[in-house]
């Protein structure tokens, strides 16, 4: 008969498989060929979601203040689908929007302190990876002076508060292509999520620069294929003969 410990292992593996399957179905899947999104259609909240941090224009006085505000966020709390907005660019709003005219994601906060847009990626490459190349285009319109120019970008493998690390090479302060290979502090485990967050302060005067994210892509590198896992259970008819001392 199967041992209790073996049964627990099997149940645990089955539960993990269901969880990872659900994640893969809901989040942006990064397979061996990577992941791309040109935002030709409004993204699902499971792929790209938004939230805002309460306050007003000029409240994020510098990058340090913005970093501290982002640190308190959790991925679970960033779950609102970017609403549709039209215009070139759309007007300032209380949440980031999906620009249905030019087909991109726009942050142009008003009435709040900070807009955030979060991409939820799941590693479906078939193994653990040590680095991920992130690329996107930053477009800007109605350019005005801000306390923190452009967008700042953060990464977390857990999505928990105080887990966000600013990825300096991805911070974008001017329009153009941003592309960088990001080495992870710990491997991105196969089947698990990675959260990438864009933050834009509400500058003073407000409304301020319209920062638009387009042509997003993610590709894995430093790939380590997972080895098959063998589970040994006790055969039902196993008999062990023990010799007695003479």
Rosetta silent file (secondary structure, phi, psi, omega in degrees, C-alpha in Angstrom):
SEQUENCE: XXXXXXXXXXXXXXXXXXXXXXXXXXXXXXXXXXXXXXXXXXXXXXXXXXXXXXXXXXXXXXXXXXXXXXXXXXXXXXXXXXXXXXXXXXXXXXXXXXXXXXXXXXXXXXXXXXXXXXXXXXXXXXXXXXXXXXXXXXXXXXXXXXXXXXXXXXXXXXXXXXXXXXXXXXXXXXXXXXXXXXXXXXXXXXXXXXXXXXXXXXXXXXXXXXXXXXXXXXXXXXXXXXXXXXXXXXXXXXXXXXXXXX
SCORE:     score description
SCORE:     0.000 S_00000001
   1 L     0.000  144.015 -176.805    0.000    0.000    0.000 S_00000001
   2 L   -65.870  135.702 -179.463    1.242    3.464   -0.811 S_00000001
   3 L   -68.931  157.142  179.595    2.818    5.242    2.176 S_00000001
   4 H   -62.308  -39.578 -179.523    1.204    8.352    3.650 S_00000001
   5 H   -64.683  -39.142  178.394    4.271   10.457    2.815 S_00000001
   6 H   -65.439  -39.821  178.897    4.180    9.304   -0.828 S_00000001
   7 H   -62.784  -40.499  178.836    0.478   10.127   -1.043 S_00000001
   8 H   -63.625  -40.636  179.077    1.139   13.611    0.294 S_00000001
   9 H   -61.665  -45.731 -178.951    3.872   14.154   -2.298 S_00000001
  10 H   -64.047  -41.652  178.621    1.572   13.063   -5.116 S_00000001
  11 H   -64.411  -39.911  179.119   -1.277   15.264   -3.875 S_00000001
  12 H   -63.783  -42.698  178.960    1.102   18.190   -3.567 S_00000001
  13 H   -64.977  -38.744  178.993    2.419   17.698   -7.095 S_00000001
  14 H   -64.816  -41.884  178.414   -1.107   17.427   -8.470 S_00000001
  15 H   -64.610  -41.109  178.947   -2.108   20.659   -6.726 S_00000001
  16 H   -64.260  -38.754  179.742    0.979   22.450   -8.015 S_00000001
  17 H   -63.369  -41.432  178.009    0.262   21.243  -11.538 S_00000001
  18 H   -64.190  -41.583  179.361   -3.282   22.626  -11.375 S_00000001
  19 H   -63.175  -45.206 -178.134   -1.998   25.957  -10.055 S_00000001
  20 H   -68.181  -34.882  175.877    0.637   26.268  -12.753 S_00000001
  21 H   -63.314  -41.327  178.930   -1.866   25.315  -15.439 S_00000001
  22 H   -65.131  -42.184  178.508   -4.171   28.052  -14.205 S_00000001
  23 H   -60.546  -46.127 -178.884   -1.351   30.576  -14.188 S_00000001
  24 H   -60.393  -34.292 -177.944   -0.351   29.649  -17.722 S_00000001
  25 H   -74.967  -27.772 -171.700   -3.922   30.089  -18.915 S_00000001
  26 H   -98.288  -30.743 -173.376   -4.369   33.484  -17.289 S_00000001
  27 L  -102.489  167.873  177.898   -1.034   35.256  -17.654 S_00000001
  28 E   -67.594  118.124 -173.067    1.088   36.248  -20.638 S_00000001
  29 E   -85.621  122.589  176.850    2.934   33.050  -21.563 S_00000001
  30 E  -102.710   97.838 -179.922    6.671   33.328  -22.233 S_00000001
  31 E   -90.535 -170.518  179.029    7.568   30.178  -24.162 S_00000001
  32 L   -57.044  -30.053  178.961   10.863   29.182  -25.816 S_00000001
  33 L   -90.471    2.527  178.477   10.121   31.700  -28.597 S_00000001
  34 E    87.591 -167.248 -178.105    9.294   34.454  -26.123 S_00000001
  35 E  -140.641  138.855  176.467    6.205   36.654  -25.852 S_00000001
  36 E  -136.978  152.211  175.412    5.166   39.764  -27.793 S_00000001
  37 E  -150.135  116.964  177.916    2.222   42.154  -27.643 S_00000001
  38 L   -96.975    6.493  176.168    1.698   45.066  -30.033 S_00000001
  39 L    56.460   39.574  174.160   -1.544   46.028  -28.246 S_00000001
  40 L   -70.708  -20.754  174.708   -3.651   45.802  -31.364 S_00000001
  41 L  -131.118  158.889  178.825   -6.464   44.799  -29.001 S_00000001
  42 L   -60.900  124.214 -178.069   -7.288   45.745  -25.417 S_00000001
  43 L   -74.517  150.820  173.029   -5.276   43.426  -23.134 S_00000001
  44 L   -68.838  153.335  178.377   -6.894   41.268  -20.472 S_00000001
  45 L   -64.603  -25.819  178.223   -6.302   42.264  -16.859 S_00000001
  46 L   -67.405  -24.471  178.903   -4.574   38.904  -16.324 S_00000001
  47 L   -94.256  -53.866  179.234   -1.871   40.017  -18.789 S_00000001
  48 E  -133.097  121.643 -178.098   -1.687   43.780  -18.222 S_00000001
  49 E  -129.119  165.683 -178.149   -3.499   45.436  -15.325 S_00000001
  50 E  -133.449  159.766  172.745   -3.507   48.861  -13.728 S_00000001
  51 E  -155.673  166.824  174.702   -3.901   50.542  -10.350 S_00000001
  52 E  -130.956  159.812  177.187   -3.262   53.987   -8.961 S_00000001
  53 E  -110.995  124.591 -173.897   -1.769   55.380   -5.774 S_00000001
  54 L   -63.517  150.656 -179.945   -3.828   58.094   -4.159 S_00000001
  55 L   146.720 -150.740 -177.864   -2.590   61.661   -3.865 S_00000001
  56 L  -147.636 -173.906 -176.749   -2.102   64.556   -6.213 S_00000001
  57 L   -65.215  137.053  178.291    0.211   66.313   -8.630 S_00000001
  58 L    79.787    0.906 -178.609    3.758   66.823   -7.425 S_00000001
  59 L   -70.759  -32.082  174.884    3.379   64.410   -4.477 S_00000001
  60 L   -86.729   88.791 -169.758    6.102   62.110   -5.847 S_00000001
  61 L   -71.868  -21.446 -179.884    8.836   64.695   -5.406 S_00000001
  62 L  -161.096  178.066 -177.876   11.631   62.420   -6.651 S_00000001
  63 H   -62.973  -34.852 -179.932   12.480   58.869   -7.689 S_00000001
  64 H   -63.131  -41.316  178.116   13.062   57.797   -4.074 S_00000001
  65 H   -64.623  -41.601  178.818    9.537   58.826   -3.119 S_00000001
  66 H   -64.213  -43.731  179.194    8.120   56.959   -6.115 S_00000001
  67 H   -58.409  -42.752 -178.770   10.152   53.852   -5.254 S_00000001
  68 H   -66.026  -36.966  178.514    8.829   53.866   -1.679 S_00000001
  69 H   -67.259  -40.996  179.316    5.226   54.154   -2.880 S_00000001
  70 H   -66.520  -35.580 -176.109    5.663   51.239   -5.287 S_00000001
  71 H   -57.272  -30.404 -176.994    7.280   49.087   -2.593 S_00000001
  72 L   -78.927   -9.876 -175.918    4.005   48.907   -0.666 S_00000001
  73 L   -77.473  156.130  170.687    2.073   47.454   -3.618 S_00000001
  74 L  -123.146  149.034  178.723    1.159   43.793   -4.131 S_00000001
  75 H   -60.845  -36.162 -179.137    0.544   42.128   -7.473 S_00000001
  76 H   -61.986  -28.084 -179.086   -2.798   40.842   -6.164 S_00000001
  77 H   -85.287   -4.257  178.986   -3.933   44.433   -5.647 S_00000001
  78 L  -107.597   91.628 -167.815   -3.168   45.439   -9.249 S_00000001
  79 L  -142.263   15.001 -178.718   -6.055   43.804  -11.055 S_00000001
  80 E   -94.302  130.192  175.988   -8.040   46.405  -13.018 S_00000001
  81 E   -65.231  138.155  177.868   -8.273   46.090  -16.791 S_00000001
  82 L   -64.956  119.974 -177.019   -6.984   49.179  -18.596 S_00000001
  83 E   -71.961  156.645  177.872  -10.157   50.960  -19.771 S_00000001
  84 E   -70.980  140.067  173.418  -10.640   52.042  -23.370 S_00000001
  85 E  -149.133  142.891 -179.090   -9.861   55.649  -24.248 S_00000001
  86 L  -112.710  153.668  177.771   -9.634   57.389  -27.600 S_00000001
  87 L   138.369  165.205  179.601   -7.480   60.297  -28.699 S_00000001
  88 L  -134.634   75.568    3.076   -4.034   61.208  -29.926 S_00000001
  89 L   -92.752  169.484  169.819   -3.234   61.232  -27.074 S_00000001
  90 L   -62.832  157.454  179.112   -6.162   60.456  -24.759 S_00000001
  91 L   -70.066  167.946  176.359   -6.713   62.988  -21.996 S_00000001
  92 L   -63.177  150.421 -176.950   -5.357   62.663  -18.474 S_00000001
  93 E  -152.158  170.203 -178.395   -7.322   60.278  -16.262 S_00000001
  94 L   -76.489  -16.963  176.560   -7.438   58.698  -12.827 S_00000001
  95 L  -132.028  158.314  170.920   -6.223   55.348  -14.217 S_00000001
  96 L   -63.071  156.078 -174.059   -3.900   54.251  -16.982 S_00000001
  97 E  -133.545  161.768  167.565   -5.793   53.477  -20.201 S_00000001
  98 E   -93.297  116.591 -178.741   -5.683   51.425  -23.366 S_00000001
  99 E   -76.858  101.761 -175.511   -5.355   53.942  -26.199 S_00000001
 100 L   -78.315   -6.847  176.396   -7.892   52.611  -28.671 S_00000001
 101 L   -87.051  -54.040 -177.169   -6.849   55.182  -31.288 S_00000001
 102 L   -98.976   -2.596  175.737   -3.105   54.536  -31.498 S_00000001
 103 L    61.375   68.497  174.320   -3.194   51.060  -29.895 S_00000001
 104 E  -156.761  176.903  177.771   -0.887   51.381  -26.916 S_00000001
 105 E  -102.459  130.909 -174.667   -0.985   51.635  -23.117 S_00000001
 106 E  -123.263  134.731  167.414   -0.953   55.168  -21.703 S_00000001
 107 E  -111.747  127.084  176.415   -0.171   56.634  -18.299 S_00000001
 108 L  -156.928   71.815 -167.237   -1.134   60.285  -17.845 S_00000001
 109 E   -69.499  144.892  169.173   -2.280   60.591  -14.249 S_00000001
 110 L  -146.270  144.451  179.860   -4.505   63.300  -12.846 S_00000001
 111 L    75.719    0.681  177.031   -6.252   63.422   -9.481 S_00000001
 112 L  -137.741  174.605 -177.962   -3.938   60.713   -8.122 S_00000001
 113 L   -86.933  -43.337 -172.641   -0.269   60.456   -7.157 S_00000001
 114 E  -148.199  140.869  165.535    0.963   57.624   -9.401 S_00000001
 115 E   -99.011  141.562  169.275   -0.268   55.352  -12.178 S_00000001
 116 E  -128.196  145.184  172.513    1.075   51.810  -12.367 S_00000001
 117 E  -125.796  128.100 -176.585    0.724   49.254  -15.167 S_00000001
 118 E  -119.367  128.480  170.961    1.728   45.666  -14.401 S_00000001
 119 E   -95.148  130.209  174.386    2.552   42.866  -16.834 S_00000001
 120 E  -106.511  112.558 -179.045    2.099   39.353  -15.456 S_00000001
 121 E  -109.932  144.914  174.950    4.340   36.911  -17.317 S_00000001
 122 E  -122.722  136.658 -177.979    4.554   33.177  -16.731 S_00000001
 123 E   -78.841  103.709  175.050    7.602   31.071  -17.587 S_00000001
 124 L  -115.542   33.471 -178.178    6.433   28.383  -19.996 S_00000001
 125 L   -80.633  -11.675 -179.641    9.852   27.862  -21.571 S_00000001
 126 L    94.366    8.834  179.068   10.148   24.328  -20.204 S_00000001
 127 E  -174.555  174.223  178.485   12.884   25.084  -17.687 S_00000001
 128 E   -77.032  149.912  178.518   14.324   27.618  -15.288 S_00000001
 129 E  -131.259  150.204 -177.763   15.929   30.776  -16.671 S_00000001
 130 E  -103.804   -8.700 -179.080   18.459   33.192  -15.186 S_00000001
 131 E  -152.526  155.821  177.707   17.748   36.206  -17.385 S_00000001
 132 E  -140.516  133.513  176.938   14.968   37.771  -19.421 S_00000001
 133 E   -94.127  120.767  179.092   15.227   40.344  -22.192 S_00000001
 134 E  -107.319  131.909  177.245   12.543   42.996  -21.930 S_00000001
 135 E  -134.357  142.754  172.796   11.837   45.328  -24.838 S_00000001
 136 E  -161.793  160.132  173.527    9.248   48.042  -25.358 S_00000001
 137 E  -100.590  132.281  171.062    8.756   51.346  -27.123 S_00000001
 138 E  -102.890  121.963  175.397    8.105   54.464  -25.075 S_00000001
 139 E  -109.437  145.904 -179.937    6.115   57.086  -26.933 S_00000001
 140 E  -133.924  143.582  176.231    5.520   60.532  -25.476 S_00000001
 141 E  -140.297  157.049 -178.327    3.079   63.325  -26.227 S_00000001
 142 L    51.075   55.340 -172.449    2.356   66.711  -24.628 S_00000001
 143 L   -71.811  122.864  178.353    5.838   66.643  -23.112 S_00000001
 144 L  -133.544  160.903  177.837    6.127   68.740  -19.941 S_00000001
 145 L   -66.674  137.455  178.206    8.608   68.899  -17.075 S_00000001
 146 L  -129.951  160.736  174.826    7.908   66.333  -14.351 S_00000001
 147 L   -65.114  -39.362  175.901    9.383   65.551  -10.953 S_00000001
 148 L  -126.187  110.406 -175.508   10.216   62.054  -12.274 S_00000001
 149 L   -67.460  145.912  171.161   10.608   61.938  -16.048 S_00000001
 150 L    62.162 -138.700  179.375    9.047   59.155  -18.107 S_00000001
 151 E  -125.856  148.025  171.840    8.381   55.800  -16.434 S_00000001
 152 E  -107.754  145.692 -171.354   10.276   53.754  -13.870 S_00000001
 153 E  -121.171  136.775 -176.195   10.244   49.959  -14.182 S_00000001
 154 E  -129.760  154.857 -178.664   10.230   47.367  -11.384 S_00000001
 155 E  -132.946  142.551  174.151   10.445   43.583  -11.254 S_00000001
 156 E  -147.222  141.699  174.795    9.261   40.987   -8.738 S_00000001
 157 L   -95.600  -11.145 -178.883    9.134   37.190   -8.789 S_00000001
 158 L  -112.556  -28.286 -176.804    6.695   37.011   -5.866 S_00000001
 159 L    76.697    9.734 -179.290    4.457   40.055   -6.283 S_00000001
 160 L   -86.632  159.237  174.902    4.588   40.676   -2.546 S_00000001
 161 L   -58.341  143.409  179.398    4.996   44.046   -0.860 S_00000001
 162 L    66.672   19.200  177.010    8.640   45.129   -0.531 S_00000001
 163 L  -107.046   -3.046 -173.957    9.709   42.674   -3.241 S_00000001
 164 L   -81.310  125.730  176.413    9.884   45.198   -6.116 S_00000001
 165 E  -109.583  129.135  176.587   13.342   45.943   -7.475 S_00000001
 166 E   -70.309  130.940  179.225   13.857   48.933   -9.733 S_00000001
 167 L  -100.722   92.765 -170.234   15.399   47.843  -13.037 S_00000001
 168 H   -57.569  -35.484 -176.845   17.499   50.892  -13.824 S_00000001
 169 H   -69.305  -13.930  179.612   18.315   49.817  -17.390 S_00000001
 170 H  -102.874   -7.921  175.637   14.605   49.840  -18.228 S_00000001
 171 L   -60.209  129.871 -174.714   13.777   53.247  -16.755 S_00000001
 172 E  -119.511  120.836 -178.206   12.707   55.371  -19.717 S_00000001
 173 L  -114.297    1.430  178.603   12.985   59.163  -19.668 S_00000001
 174 L  -152.172  154.700 -178.882   12.636   59.878  -23.382 S_00000001
 175 L   -62.519  142.510  177.532   10.723   58.464  -26.322 S_00000001
 176 E   149.006 -176.498  179.053   12.377   55.560  -28.113 S_00000001
 177 E   -82.145  131.330  174.449   13.106   51.836  -27.981 S_00000001
 178 E  -116.606  122.721 -178.750   14.063   50.418  -24.587 S_00000001
 179 E  -147.985  126.829 -178.345   15.611   46.949  -24.649 S_00000001
 180 E  -153.195  145.646  174.446   17.771   45.277  -22.024 S_00000001
 181 E   -89.821  116.513 -174.088   18.782   41.819  -20.841 S_00000001
 182 E  -102.580  116.748  176.680   17.925   41.646  -17.146 S_00000001
 183 E   -82.190  127.525 -175.580   19.870   39.159  -15.015 S_00000001
 184 E   -86.033  143.815  179.474   17.655   37.815  -12.238 S_00000001
 185 E   -66.193  -34.733  174.228   18.854   37.610   -8.639 S_00000001
 186 E  -131.569  152.446 -176.449   17.268   34.150   -8.390 S_00000001
 187 E   -60.319  145.659  173.310   16.236   31.860  -11.255 S_00000001
 188 E   -84.211  105.605 -173.499   12.792   32.312  -12.776 S_00000001
 189 L   -69.197  139.080  178.909   11.361   28.872  -12.084 S_00000001
 190 L   -55.223  133.474  176.833    9.543   27.103  -14.868 S_00000001
 191 L    85.358    1.291 -177.343    5.767   27.531  -14.592 S_00000001
 192 L  -110.551  161.856 -177.921    5.868   30.479  -12.183 S_00000001
 193 E   -84.210  159.764  168.979    4.985   34.153  -12.683 S_00000001
 194 E  -133.545  133.273 -177.353    7.179   37.200  -13.061 S_00000001
 195 E  -110.340  128.609  178.134    5.692   40.651  -12.507 S_00000001
 196 E  -120.166  126.034 -171.326    6.954   43.721  -14.363 S_00000001
 197 E  -122.449  131.608  174.745    5.590   47.066  -13.241 S_00000001
 198 E  -105.238  131.872 -179.186    5.671   50.495  -14.938 S_00000001
 199 E  -126.371  137.712 -178.725    5.134   53.545  -12.705 S_00000001
 200 E  -134.374  123.739  179.486    4.446   57.148  -13.727 S_00000001
 201 E   -78.732  156.828  172.483    4.137   60.041  -11.279 S_00000001
 202 L   -87.128   97.867 -175.847    1.562   62.803  -11.562 S_00000001
 203 L   -73.590  166.122  177.340    3.886   65.710  -12.262 S_00000001
 204 L  -118.160  124.729    6.937    3.263   69.336  -11.468 S_00000001
 205 L   -73.764  162.421 -178.428    1.811   71.138  -13.352 S_00000001
 206 L  -124.260  143.315    2.704   -0.924   68.616  -14.143 S_00000001
 207 L   -73.422  157.155 -173.584   -1.958   67.124  -16.534 S_00000001
 208 L  -117.996 -154.812 -175.671    1.527   66.215  -17.641 S_00000001
 209 L   -58.771  137.218  171.503    3.316   64.100  -20.247 S_00000001
 210 E   -87.198  109.189  177.860    1.385   61.255  -21.868 S_00000001
 211 E   -97.486  123.867 -174.097    3.705   58.244  -21.570 S_00000001
 212 E  -122.257  131.064 -178.886    2.715   55.414  -23.906 S_00000001
 213 E  -104.175  129.107 -177.857    4.021   51.820  -23.875 S_00000001
 214 E  -142.837  162.199  173.925    3.951   49.875  -27.132 S_00000001
 215 E    49.969   57.736 -178.913    5.465   46.776  -28.809 S_00000001
 216 E   -81.759  140.122  174.843    6.220   44.922  -25.590 S_00000001
 217 E  -147.733  154.747  175.679    8.242   41.721  -25.701 S_00000001
 218 E  -140.096  134.877  179.131    9.939   39.303  -23.309 S_00000001
 219 E  -137.790  141.062 -176.049   12.454   36.585  -24.178 S_00000001
 220 E   -93.179  153.444  173.638   14.251   34.137  -21.884 S_00000001
 221 E  -149.318  174.704 -174.805   17.950   33.326  -21.724 S_00000001
 222 E    61.344   45.657 -170.926   20.272   31.417  -19.399 S_00000001
 223 E   -79.069  133.814  172.841   17.963   28.454  -19.908 S_00000001
 224 E  -124.856  112.174 -178.093   18.229   25.311  -17.761 S_00000001
 225 E   -66.779  141.958  177.702   15.974   22.479  -18.869 S_00000001
 226 L   -77.362  138.467  176.045   14.072   20.702  -16.126 S_00000001
 227 L   -85.808  148.241  177.242   14.937   17.054  -15.561 S_00000001
 228 L   -60.832  145.271  179.868   12.111   14.524  -15.256 S_00000001
 229 L  -101.887  125.410  177.751   11.070   13.792  -11.686 S_00000001
 230 L  -103.757  131.248  177.870   10.823   10.138  -10.631 S_00000001
 231 L  -112.756  119.690 -178.939    8.661    9.221   -7.642 S_00000001
 232 L   -99.662  124.104  176.785    9.395    5.853   -6.054 S_00000001
 233 L  -115.416  159.103 -177.068    6.617    4.276   -4.031 S_00000001
 234 L   -73.499  123.946  176.937    6.687    1.084   -1.992 S_00000001
 235 L   -60.032  148.103 -176.336    5.469   -1.942   -4.036 S_00000001
 236 L   -66.252  -34.452 -173.213    2.411   -3.625   -2.518 S_00000001
 237 L  -104.113   23.231 -177.640    3.945   -7.126   -2.383 S_00000001
 238 L   -71.548  129.421  175.870    7.414   -6.161   -1.180 S_00000001
 239 L  -121.758  130.285 -179.260    8.837   -8.616    1.389 S_00000001
 240 L  -111.661  120.961  176.065   12.001   -7.890    3.325 S_00000001
 241 L   -97.653  125.599  178.761   13.876  -10.845    4.892 S_00000001
 242 L  -106.574  128.532  177.073   16.131   -9.929    7.764 S_00000001
 243 L   -78.286  145.288  179.159   18.894  -12.346    8.737 S_00000001
 244 L   -95.050  144.820  177.202   19.288  -13.077   12.428 S_00000001
 245 L   -62.968  147.459 -177.869   22.668  -12.916   14.108 S_00000001
 246 L   -68.938    0.000    0.000   24.271  -16.310   14.705 S_00000001
